[in-house]
Amino acid sequence: MRRALFAAVLVLVSALLGGCWDDRSIEHRAIVLIIGIDQGPDQQLMVHFQVPTSQALSSLSVSSTPSAGTPSAYVVSGTGRTVAEAMTQAQGKVSGDLYLGQTQAIILSSHLPAPQFASVVNFFARMGPMDKTAFVAVTPEPVAQVMQRQPQEGMLAALYLNSLFSCRRCQEVDLTRTVWAMEMRAQAPVTAIWLPLLKDKDANYQVNEVAIYQGGRPVMTLTPEQTVYFGYMINATSKAAMVFPLHGSPVSVRALSSSTSTRVLAQGGGLHLRADLKVQGIVDTLAPGEATLANLRTLQNEVSQGIAIQELALLRSMQQQGVDPVGFMAPYLWQHQELTPKAEALYRSASLEVRVHTRIIGVGDVL
Amino acid sequence: MLTAAYIASGIFAFPRELVAAAGPNAPYAFLLECLGALFGLWLWFRVNRIHPDGPLSFAPDLLPVWLAAPTLLATLMLHAALAIIVVSDFAFVLHSFFLIETPLFVLQACVVLVAVYVAWFDLPALARSVQFIYLLAVVISILVGLLLIPQITSLYAILPTPDISATPVLLGAYKGSYLFWGYELTVTLYPKLHPEDRAKAEKYAYRAMALTFLFFALGYALTMGVSGPELVTHSIWPGVSTMRLVNVGTFLINKLGLLLVTFWGLFVLTFVMSRLWCLAYDVSPLFRKFSVGWYRGTLLFFGVVVLWGTQAFQTPVHLIAFAQDFLVPTVLVFNFGMPPILLLAGALRQRVAIARTSP
């Protein structure tokens, strides 16, 4: 009896000691779904927190859309020299506790100066309770405006972005970037950070470009076409269609997957960077009777050559800027850490080679 | 029980120091670290064989009293220090990722209280708890860890370099040696074994240690492959940071990786309760009659000492500095310096005894 009582007391004490310090009921939490960070006045950051309304939140839990006309979310903003300072200011404007544990997306302004960008990355790296799997994107437009857009009738922006970035094979190029990926790249030497660019197109989101960051600032922006080729290089392109002439008629090949391996070879005093791409595709458009072995062979060579030329041009432009978002140098520098201080110079002066091997694996049901 | 007494010492920090010091030589450094731990365990088993019936802390049959007293003090301080840093580390993890507003003291007190509670009923309760908790936590860790495989992007960081360099290997093994702190607990456990089971127990201990090597090798591969070397060396708890990526959106508990980290708390619990138990038994030779009451009294006393000791660390940075600057060399000297001295003392005593009995 005494033992049982003693055990009960100990269990009770353990439970009570845990206390309620961190306890917040859901009605006292302002659950942040999107964090937007813009440039504020006087070298400050303007941070926006998008919080769903309680109606929208309850409709989320039953997988329905909130009724049209009623706002599904509100935005609270604050300014400060750091995200934390801005958050403190924003906290004063909302009754509930701004809770970052369920943040789905972070939208950064592409106009953020390098020190501010670095400070933002640092904040998210140190923010223990925040999810490292939240998606990150940049936008050249005012961030608050981008956050408040409702891309599809009644659908929360956070849900849209979540759906967009969660489905890896839904888009032409999988441009998913998470807080963790950004943090990981920020620590690596030479390796640049790439982030999807969120643009406005007819009151909808358009995500088909990539911004490449080096040292906290965007060094270059890839066009939608370059983004597709960049996607091949990082194994993220899956649906891109390429059109080639065959006997005077256009032939369309849709690449289903790509697999790239990169290698760095020491050559003389410099480096030789080689990328081997294996692309698999199916023929979408080909005149009836044209699906012969000879034509498919020709087509495979055409696709390989076409991709190789574009990839080489893209790699050269990135090399000229001294950015390596593909990550050629990381394995080499890991093995040769003494070369890290000279890494950028080595990368800039390296020779480049792209080898593409294409396999047509389908022609549909027509010979 | 022996494995449970060391598995928590480095699970949160591994493989930060190893990678930072050894770079691409880290796999070799890890191998050396494992071999070092096996050798250390072998050395303590040799000591056990010449001194099988009582705790090492006060061994007048091996050492003269003037030497046995400082040995006792060193052993007690070591066990207490290990418990303190493991409790502190886990409390920091909880505080950083889960319960940011809960005072650290409360988190530390919860761990110590539960550990005292389990150890209160002595070895059977301790052993049964370890038997249940340890295997469960290992199996769940491996299963959840496997979910990270698709996220491996830095495969190059896992593979060992063909250019082996001795200095980084030695430095990495030295700085990362905290991974197996705690196996010297075997000295206190040994007398509790039936003499006929001792040889078998040694074999099991070696096998369990080999399995722990595999467990940590898997952890190394996943952490390095997923987070990459730069992030690993910059993270305070690389394993925890990596586990945070296991997020299953459609599952009831989406943050599955973080849930696993709480399971690692079970490793911490087994570590702390075995160490408190060990502390209570290590002082037992000082009492003429070591009753249950005395055992529980000393258990409570050391629980308070551990809790008090944890207050010395304000942040994980303080903890890392203490562990790396003071505890790593101290434990190394203890584990590899003490057994040879005791073995030598044992051999000398035996020779003197033989000389006395021979005509």
Boltz contact constraints between the chains, C-beta under 6 A:
constraints:
  - contact:
      token1: [A, 10]
      token2: [B, 117]
      max_distance: 6.0
  - contact:
      token1: [A, 14]
      token2: [B, 110]
      max_distance: 6.0
  - contact:
      token1: [A, 14]
      token2: [B, 113]
      max_distance: 6.0
  - contact:
      token1: [A, 14]
      token2: [B, 114]
      max_distance: 6.0
  - contact:
      token1: [A, 17]
      token2: [B, 106]
      max_distance: 6.0
  - contact:
      token1: [A, 17]
      token2: [B, 109]
      max_distance: 6.0
  - contact:
      token1: [A, 17]
      token2: [B, 110]
      max_distance: 6.0
  - contact:
      token1: [A, 21]
      token2: [B, 101]
      max_distance: 6.0
  - contact:
      token1: [A, 21]
      token2: [B, 102]
      max_distance: 6.0
  - contact:
      token1: [A, 22]
      token2: [B, 99]
      max_distance: 6.0
  - contact:
      token1: [A, 22]
      token2: [B, 101]
      max_distance: 6.0
  - contact:
      token1: [A, 22]
      token2: [B, 102]
      max_distance: 6.0
  - contact:
      token1: [A, 128]
      token2: [B, 96]
      max_distance: 6.0
  - contact:
      token1: [A, 128]
      token2: [B, 97]
      max_distance: 6.0
  - contact:
      token1: [A, 132]
      token2: [B, 244]
      max_distance: 6.0
  - contact:
      token1: [A, 133]
      token2: [B, 247]
      max_distance: 6.0
  - contact:
      token1: [A, 180]
      token2: [B, 245]
      max_distance: 6.0
  - contact:
      token1: [A, 184]
      token2: [B, 228]
      max_distance: 6.0
  - contact:
      token1: [A, 184]
      token2: [B, 231]
      max_distance: 6.0
  - contact:
      token1: [A, 187]
      token2: [B, 230]
      max_distance: 6.0
  - contact:
      token1: [A, 187]
      token2: [B, 231]
      max_distance: 6.0
  - contact:
      token1: [A, 187]
      token2: [B, 234]
      max_distance: 6.0
  - contact:
      token1: [A, 188]
      token2: [B, 230]
      max_distance: 6.0
  - contact:
      token1: [A, 331]
      token2: [B, 156]
      max_distance: 6.0
  - contact:
      token1: [A, 334]
      token2: [B, 24]
      max_distance: 6.0
  - contact:
      token1: [A, 334]
      token2: [B, 156]
      max_distance: 6.0
  - contact:
      token1: [A, 334]
      token2: [B, 157]
      max_distance: 6.0
  - contact:
      token1: [A, 334]
      token2: [B, 229]
      max_distance: 6.0
  - contact:
      token1: [A, 335]
      token2: [B, 24]
      max_distance: 6.0
  - contact:
      token1: [A, 335]
      token2: [B, 161]
      max_distance: 6.0
  - contact:
      token1: [A, 337]
      token2: [B, 23]
      max_distance: 6.0
